């Protein structure tokens, strides 16, 4: 039995890919956010539908409190506070679908 731990993102896999989307649980919140944002971009490019994109945004939204608490210092690579950056990113992307951060939170709680 492997001792590795993973975070799963049900419903967020690429179209036609039956595999569960996972991330290593050893990633910090910023690394998770970067991975989810990259996955979101890939899904957009491949024409994924709104329900799948909203699930990925809901995953990013769940990271926002931790990003603001632990990774909101100025990032030397990007010159931005990454917690603030991802909050704005998620808010703007959700708005494209007529959704708010509260809507995403509710979506994440739906079984």
Protein Blocks (a to p, Z undefined) as FASTA:
>chain_A
ZZbdcdddehiacehiabdcdddfkbcfklmmmmmmmmmmmmmmnopafklmmmmmmmmm
mmmmmmmmmmmcccfklopafklmmmmmmmmmmmmnopafklmmmmmmpZZ
